[in-house]
């Protein structure tokens, strides 16, 4: 298994946990924790698939915004979402401030 596959599998697992704890009505901090972990690992999986060195990603939690920048340029994503390139870029541009805040939701 390659690193990007491992991160993608962990992102899926974190997402399932996020969905499960939402139904349990746990504290918001717990819900956000698993959402942050899922988005971080999803971002790292894509960045690794794009050729980013694992060493650069190991010490950073800030992968989601980088992920969104990559997604904005993917024709497959545009087609899947049935958006034009311009629409997808505008949509992602609107998400970036929230994603940047989300990248900061890490333990200190």
C-alpha positions in Angstrom: 0.0 0.0 0.0 1.2 3.5 -0.9 1.2 6.4 1.5 -1.6 8.2 -0.3 -3.7 5.1 -0.2 -3.1 4.7 3.6 -4.1 8.4 4.2 -7.2 8.0 2.1 -8.3 4.9 4.0 -7.7 6.7 7.3 -9.7 9.7 6.0 -12.6 7.4 5.2 -12.4 5.9 8.7 -12.3 9.4 10.3 -15.3 10.4 8.2 -17.3 7.4 9.3 -16.5 8.3 12.9 -17.5 11.9 12.3 -20.8 10.8 10.9 -21.4 8.4 13.8 -20.6 10.8 16.6 -22.9 13.4 15.0 -25.8 11.0 15.5 -24.7 10.6 19.2 -25.0 14.3 19.9 -21.6 14.5 21.4 -19.9 17.7 22.2 -19.2 19.9 19.3 -15.4 19.8 20.0 -15.4 16.0 19.4 -17.4 16.3 16.2 -15.1 19.0 14.9 -12.1 17.0 15.9 -13.0 14.1 13.6 -14.1 16.4 10.8 -10.7 18.1 11.0 -8.9 14.8 11.0 -10.8 13.5 8.0 -10.2 16.7 5.9 -6.5 16.8 6.9 -6.0 13.1 5.8 -8.0 13.6 2.6 -5.8 16.6 1.8 -2.6 14.7 2.6 -3.8 11.7 0.5 -4.3 13.9 -2.6 -1.1 15.8 -2.1 0.9 12.6 -1.8 -0.8 11.3 -5.0 0.3 14.5 -6.7 3.9 13.8 -5.7 4.4 15.9 -2.6 7.1 14.4 -0.3 5.8 12.6 2.8 8.5 14.3 4.9 6.9 17.7 4.1 3.5 16.5 5.3 4.4 14.6 8.4 4.8 17.6 10.6 2.0 19.7 9.2 -1.8 19.7 9.8 -2.4 22.3 7.1 -3.3 20.1 4.1 -7.0 20.9 3.5 -6.5 24.3 1.9 -3.7 22.9 -0.3 -6.1 20.1 -1.2 -8.8 22.6 -2.2 -6.3 24.5 -4.4 -5.6 21.3 -6.2 -9.2 20.3 -6.5 -10.0 23.6 -8.1 -7.9 22.6 -11.1 -9.2 19.0 -11.6 -11.4 18.6 -14.7 -12.7 15.3 -13.2 -14.0 17.2 -10.2 -15.6 19.8 -12.4 -17.4 17.1 -14.4 -18.5 15.2 -11.3 -20.0 18.3 -9.7 -21.4 19.5 -13.1 -19.7 22.8 -12.8 -17.6 24.8 -15.2 -14.0 25.5 -14.3 -15.0 29.0 -13.4 -17.8 27.9 -11.2 -15.7 25.4 -9.3 -12.9 28.0 -8.8 -15.4 30.5 -7.4 -17.0 27.8 -5.1 -13.5 26.8 -3.8 -12.5 30.4 -3.4 -15.5 30.9 -1.1 -14.5 27.8 0.9 -10.9 28.8 1.4 -11.3 31.1 4.4 -13.3 28.4 6.3 -10.7 25.8 5.2 -7.9 27.9 6.5 -9.6 28.2 9.9 -10.2 24.5 9.9 -6.5 23.8 9.2 -5.9 25.6 12.5 -8.1 23.2 14.6 -5.2 21.1 15.8 -4.0 20.2 19.2 -1.1 22.4 20.5 
